[in-house]
């Protein structure tokens, strides 16, 4: 009799367990369907709104190739006319700040380097990027090497999205008619008398690629080294095209602080410009032109939502990696081919721990390294 009672109780318990599991599965499925319906609805609303707005205005890196490729693509895919402002990051940030303070909005967002938009972030002039992420493949941190990494990594973690991680910083190029790779094995080689008056430097006193290498040399080589470098009669300029043109024409032998984007037209033309091999001191991991920001209350809100989700998707990051030769952090985008042109995506060649140890970007490094190095540049550069 007791055995029968026990058997009945066991059956009841098993039945309750099965019912509970079915209910849990049903709730999970309902929740999943609800979430899918929600993001699909949000995405459709953004697409329709973008078509109505019909335009987007973006500040982009100084790359004619990016502008040439991106404008027709956005028109074809989404019916959006793209006004792309090609300029150095500091100029873009200054324009956005001036308009914002005047109560004007013409620019929706910007893609630039690590320091460009920090003043906009500090001034409360940016919208949280996460609020614009709709597509699951964009929102899910598992699709990104290192998860979601924010340029503003000290206090906020929301305004400037860092989507690129290169193993080394671009920024050292030479004219092969005037210099040889074996002559440039170390930063110390830049101090050789033969290079006096032959080195161009992107002004590190303002945000941009110039401060990246300048601050790295400040950290590992020290201020005495930089004083000696300045005594080489550097060709100092904030006009990147001017510096690149001088190298291409042989007026300079070496340049510091300009990337592949600035040299793309000359490389395509077959001029004798080459990237300096990694010096023995190494190079810092970099975010390149890989930081995305959104102006607060952008004039074309839905177009910006569509752009953010396409741009941070697999398709968008494949496009950007191909055009800009930048190592996206998306795990589903192949970047190993870049090694053939001397660019290594961090996710392909280093651990995440090494990346954070070697990088000289993100807000913590800007405050502790870049800004002191820029202050030193103010003292010794005339």
KASULRA-V575470 format. One record per pair of residues at least 12 apart in sequence whose C-alpha atoms are under 10 Angstrom apart, sorted by the first residue. I is the first residue (numbers start at 1). J is the second residue. If there is no record, write none. Layout:
BEGIN
i: <I/I>
j: <J/J>
END
This chain:
BEGIN
i: <35/36/36/38/39/39/39/39/40/40/40/41/42/42/42/43/43/43/43/43/43/43/44/45/45/46/46/46/46/46/46/46/46/46/47/47/47/47/47/47/47/47/48/48/48/48/49/49/49/49/49/49/50/50/50/50/50/50/50/50/50/50/50/51/51/51/51/51/51/51/52/52/52/52/52/53/53/53/53/53/53/53/53/54/54/54/54/54/54/54/54/54/55/55/55/55/55/55/55/55/55/55/55/55/55/55/55/56/56/56/56/56/56/56/56/56/56/56/56/56/56/56/56/56/56/56/57/57/57/57/57/57/57/57/57/57/57/57/57/57/57/58/58/58/58/58/58/58/58/58/58/58/58/58/58/58/58/58/59/59/59/59/59/59/59/59/59/59/59/59/59/59/59/59/59/59/59/60/60/60/60/60/60/60/60/60/60/60/60/60/60/61/61/61/61/61/61/61/61/61/61/61/61/61/61/61/61/61/62/62/62/62/62/62/62/62/62/62/62/62/63/63/63/63/63/63/63/63/63/63/63/64/64/64/64/64/65/65/65/65/65/66/66/66/66/66/66/66/66/67/67/67/67/67/67/68/68/69/69/69/70/70/70/70/70/70/71/71/74/74/74/74/77/78/78/78/78/79/80/80/80/81/82/83/84/84/85/85/87/87/87/88/88/88/88/88/88/88/88/88/89/89/89/89/89/89/89/89/89/89/89/89/89/90/90/90/90/90/90/90/90/90/90/91/91/91/91/92/92/92/92/92/92/92/93/93/93/93/93/93/93/93/93/94/94/94/94/95/96/96/96/96/96/96/96/97/97/97/97/97/97/100/100/100/100/100/101/101/104/105/105/105/105/105/105/106/106/106/106/107/107/107/107/107/107/107/108/108/108/108/108/108/108/108/108/108/108/108/109/109/109/109/109/109/109/109/109/109/109/109/109/110/110/110/110/110/110/111/111/111/111/111/111/111/111/111/112/112/112/112/112/112/112/112/112/112/113/113/113/113/113/113/113/113/113/113/113/113/113/113/113/113/114/114/114/114/114/114/114/114/114/114/114/114/114/114/114/114/114/114/114/114/114/115/115/115/115/115/115/115/115/115/115/115/115/115/115/115/116/116/116/116/116/116/116/117/117/117/117/117/117/117/117/117/117/118/118/118/118/118/118/118/118/118/119/120/120/120/120/120/120/121/121/121/121/121/121/121/121/121/122/122/124/124/124/125/125/125/125/125/125/126/126/126/126/126/126/126/126/126/127/127/127/127/127/127/127/127/127/128/128/128/128/128/128/128/128/128/128/129/129/129/129/129/129/129/129/129/129/129/129/130/130/130/130/130/130/130/131/131/131/132/132/132/132/132/132/132/132/132/133/133/133/133/133/133/133/134/134/134/134/134/135/135/135/135/135/135/136/136/137/137/137/137/137/138/138/138/138/138/138/138/138/139/139/139/141/142/142/143/143/143/143/143/143/143/144/144/144/144/144/144/144/144/144/145/145/145/145/145/145/145/145/145/145/145/145/145/146/146/146/146/146/146/146/146/146/146/147/147/147/148/148/148/148/149/149/149/149/149/149/149/150/150/150/150/150/150/151/151/151/151/151/151/151/151/151/151/151/151/152/152/152/152/153/153/153/153/154/154/154/154/155/155/157/158/159/159/159/159/159/159/160/160/160/160/160/160/160/161/161/161/161/161/161/162/162/162/162/162/162/162/162/162/162/162/163/163/163/163/163/163/163/163/163/163/163/163/163/164/164/164/164/164/164/164/164/164/164/164/164/164/164/164/164/164/164/165/165/165/165/165/165/165/165/165/165/165/165/165/165/165/165/165/165/166/166/166/166/166/166/166/166/166/166/166/166/166/166/166/166/166/166/166/166/166/167/167/167/167/167/167/167/167/167/167/167/167/167/167/167/167/167/167/168/168/168/168/168/168/168/168/168/168/168/168/168/168/168/168/169/169/169/169/169/169/169/169/169/169/169/169/169/169/169/169/169/169/170/170/170/170/170/170/170/170/170/170/170/170/170/170/170/170/170/170/170/170/171/171/171/171/171/171/171/171/171/171/171/171/171/171/171/171/171/172/172/172/172/172/172/172/172/172/172/172/172/172/172/172/172/172/173/173/173/173/173/173/173/173/173/173/173/173/173/173/173/173/173/174/174/174/174/174/174/174/174/174/174/174/174/174/174/174/175/175/175/175/175/175/175/175/175/175/175/175/175/175/175/175/176/176/176/176/176/176/176/176/176/176/176/177/177/177/177/177/177/178/178/178/178/178/178/178/178/178/179/179/179/179/179/179/179/180/180/180/181/181/181/181/181/182/182/183/184/184/184/184/184/184/185/185/185/185/185/185/186/186/186/186/186/186/187/187/187/187/187/187/187/187/187/188/188/188/188/188/188/188/189/190/190/190/190/191/191/191/191/191/191/191/192/192/193/194/194/195/195/195/195/195/195/196/196/196/196/196/196/196/196/196/197/197/197/197/197/197/197/197/197/198/198/198/198/198/198/198/198/198/198/198/198/199/199/199/199/199/199/199/199/199/199/199/199/199/199/199/199/200/200/200/200/200/200/200/200/200/200/200/200/200/200/200/200/200/200/200/201/201/201/201/201/201/201/201/201/201/201/201/201/201/201/202/202/202/202/202/202/202/202/202/202/202/202/202/202/202/203/203/203/203/203/203/203/203/203/203/203/204/204/204/204/204/204/204/204/204/204/204/204/204/204/205/205/205/205/205/205/205/205/205/205/205/206/206/206/206/206/207/207/207/208/208/208/208/208/209/209/209/209/209/209/209/210/210/210/210/210/210/210/210/210/211/211/211/211/211/211/211/211/211/212/212/212/212/212/212/212/212/212/212/212/212/212/212/213/213/213/213/213/213/213/214/214/214/214/214/214/214/215/215/215/215/215/215/215/215/215/215/215/216/216/216/216/216/216/216/216/217/217/217/218/218/218/218/218/218/218/219/219/219/219/219/219/220/220/221/222/223/223/223/223/226/226/226/227/227/227/227/230/230/230/230/231/231/234/234/234/234/235/235/235/236/236/236/236/240/240/240/240/240/241/241/241/243/243/243/243/243/243/244/244/244/244/244/244/244/244/245/245/245/247/247/247/247/247/248/248/248/248/248/248/249/249/249/249/250/250/253/254/254/254/254/255/255/259/259/259/260/260/260/260/260/260/261/261/261/261/261/263/264/275/275/276/277/278/282/283/283/283/284/284/284/284/284/284/284/285/285/285/285/285/285/285/285/285/285/285/285/286/286/286/286/286/286/286/286/286/286/287/287/287/287/287/287/287/287/287/287/288/288/288/288/288/288/289/289/289/289/290/290/290/290/290/290/291/292/292/292/293/294/312/312/312/313/313/313/314/314/314/314/314/314/315/315/316/317/317/317/317/317/318/318/318/318/318/319/321/321/321/321/321/322/322/322/325/325/325/325/325/325/325/326/326/326/326/327/327/327/327/327/327/328/328/328/329/329/329/329/330/331/331/334/335/335/336/336>
j: <136/135/136/134/133/134/135/136/134/135/136/134/134/135/305/133/134/135/302/305/306/309/306/302/306/132/134/301/302/303/304/305/306/307/78/79/80/302/303/305/306/307/78/302/303/306/300/301/302/303/305/306/78/79/80/300/301/302/303/304/305/306/307/75/78/79/80/81/302/303/79/80/300/302/303/79/80/81/299/300/301/302/303/75/78/79/80/81/82/300/302/303/74/75/78/79/80/81/82/83/108/299/300/301/302/303/304/74/80/81/82/83/84/106/107/108/109/298/299/300/301/302/303/304/306/307/81/82/83/84/85/106/107/108/109/110/298/299/300/303/304/82/83/84/85/86/92/106/107/108/109/110/111/293/294/295/304/307/83/84/85/86/87/88/89/91/92/93/95/96/107/108/109/110/111/112/293/84/85/86/87/88/89/92/109/110/111/112/113/289/292/84/85/86/87/88/89/92/110/111/112/113/261/262/288/289/290/324/85/86/87/88/89/112/240/241/259/261/262/289/86/87/88/260/261/262/263/264/265/323/324/86/261/262/264/265/261/264/265/323/324/84/86/261/319/320/322/323/324/82/83/84/85/86/323/84/323/319/320/323/82/83/84/319/320/323/83/84/303/306/307/310/310/303/306/307/310/303/303/306/307/303/303/107/107/110/107/110/112/239/240/112/113/116/207/208/209/238/239/240/110/111/112/113/114/115/116/117/206/207/208/209/289/112/113/115/116/117/119/206/207/208/238/116/206/207/208/107/109/110/111/112/116/117/110/112/115/116/117/118/119/120/207/116/117/119/120/107/108/109/110/117/120/125/295/117/119/120/123/125/295/120/123/125/295/296/123/125/299/295/296/297/298/299/300/295/298/299/300/294/295/296/297/298/299/300/126/293/294/295/296/297/298/299/300/301/303/304/126/127/292/293/294/295/296/298/299/300/304/307/308/160/291/292/293/294/295/160/161/162/289/290/291/292/293/294/162/208/209/287/288/289/290/291/292/293/151/162/164/207/208/209/212/286/287/288/289/290/291/292/361/362/151/152/160/161/162/207/208/209/212/286/287/288/289/290/291/292/360/361/362/363/366/151/152/206/207/208/209/211/212/291/361/362/363/366/370/371/206/207/208/209/289/291/293/151/152/159/160/207/291/292/293/294/295/151/152/159/160/207/293/362/363/366/207/159/160/293/294/295/296/152/156/158/159/160/293/294/295/296/152/159/159/295/296/159/293/294/295/296/297/158/159/160/293/294/295/296/297/298/158/159/160/293/294/295/296/297/298/156/157/158/159/160/161/293/294/295/296/150/157/158/159/160/161/292/293/294/295/305/308/148/157/158/159/160/161/308/158/159/305/294/301/302/304/305/306/307/308/309/305/306/307/308/309/310/312/305/306/308/309/310/306/308/309/310/312/313/309/313/309/312/313/314/330/308/309/310/311/312/313/314/330/309/312/313/330/330/331/313/314/329/330/331/332/333/163/312/328/329/330/331/332/333/347/163/164/165/328/329/330/331/332/346/347/348/351/352/165/329/330/331/347/351/352/353/355/356/329/330/331/161/162/163/329/161/162/163/164/165/329/362/162/163/291/292/362/363/163/287/290/291/292/293/361/362/363/364/365/366/362/363/364/366/362/363/364/365/362/363/364/367/363/364/363/293/291/292/293/294/295/296/290/291/292/293/294/362/363/290/291/292/293/294/312/287/288/289/290/291/292/293/328/329/361/362/287/288/289/290/291/292/312/317/326/327/328/329/330/286/287/288/289/290/291/292/317/320/321/326/327/328/329/330/345/346/347/285/286/287/288/289/290/326/327/328/329/330/344/345/346/347/355/359/361/284/285/286/287/288/290/325/326/327/328/329/343/344/345/346/347/348/349/350/355/359/283/284/285/286/287/327/343/344/345/346/347/348/349/350/354/355/358/359/278/282/283/284/285/286/287/288/342/343/344/345/346/355/358/359/209/212/213/216/257/259/278/282/283/284/285/286/287/288/343/344/359/360/209/212/213/256/257/258/259/260/261/275/276/278/283/284/285/286/288/326/342/343/201/202/209/210/212/213/255/256/257/258/259/260/262/275/276/283/288/184/200/201/213/254/255/256/257/258/259/260/274/275/276/277/278/279/200/244/247/253/254/255/256/257/258/259/260/263/273/274/275/276/277/199/200/247/248/250/252/253/254/255/256/272/273/274/275/276/246/247/248/249/250/251/252/253/254/255/271/272/273/274/275/276/247/248/250/253/254/271/272/273/274/275/276/248/250/253/271/272/273/195/198/247/250/251/252/253/254/272/194/195/252/253/254/274/276/253/274/276/274/275/276/277/278/276/277/276/254/276/277/278/279/280/276/277/278/279/280/281/277/278/279/280/281/282/217/221/225/229/278/279/280/281/282/221/225/228/229/279/280/281/279/228/229/232/254/225/226/228/229/230/231/232/229/232/232/232/253/232/233/234/252/253/254/229/230/231/232/233/234/235/252/253/231/232/233/234/235/251/252/253/254/232/233/234/235/246/247/250/251/252/253/254/255/229/230/232/233/234/235/236/243/246/247/251/252/253/254/255/256/233/234/235/236/237/240/242/243/244/246/247/251/252/253/254/255/256/257/258/213/214/230/234/235/236/237/238/240/243/254/255/256/257/258/214/234/235/236/237/238/239/240/242/243/244/255/256/257/258/235/236/237/238/239/240/256/257/374/377/381/236/237/238/256/257/370/371/373/374/375/376/377/378/381/238/370/371/373/374/375/376/377/378/379/381/238/371/374/377/378/370/371/374/238/257/258/288/289/240/256/257/258/259/288/289/237/238/240/255/256/257/258/259/374/256/257/366/369/370/371/373/374/377/256/257/258/283/284/286/288/360/361/366/369/370/373/374/256/257/258/283/284/360/370/226/256/257/370/373/374/377/360/365/366/369/370/371/372/373/374/376/377/282/283/284/359/360/369/370/373/281/283/373/369/370/372/373/374/376/377/360/368/369/370/372/373/281/282/281/373/373/376/377/380/376/377/380/376/377/380/381/377/380/381/382/380/381/252/255/256/381/251/252/255/255/256/381/382/257/258/259/262/263/258/262/263/255/256/257/258/262/263/258/259/262/263/264/265/266/273/262/263/266/263/266/271/272/273/263/266/267/271/272/273/266/271/272/273/272/273/273/273/274/275/276/275/276/275/288/289/274/275/324/325/326/343/289/323/324/325/326/275/324/341/342/342/342/342/358/358/359/360/355/356/357/358/359/360/361/344/345/346/350/354/355/356/357/358/359/360/361/326/327/345/346/355/358/359/360/361/362/326/327/328/329/345/346/359/360/361/362/324/325/326/327/328/361/324/325/326/327/320/324/326/327/328/329/362/308/311/312/308/308/328/329/330/330/332/333/328/330/331/332/333/334/332/333/333/329/330/332/333/334/330/332/333/334/335/333/333/334/335/338/345/335/337/338/337/338/341/342/343/344/345/338/343/344/345/343/344/345/346/347/348/345/346/347/345/346/347/348/347/347/348/348/347/348/348/349>
END
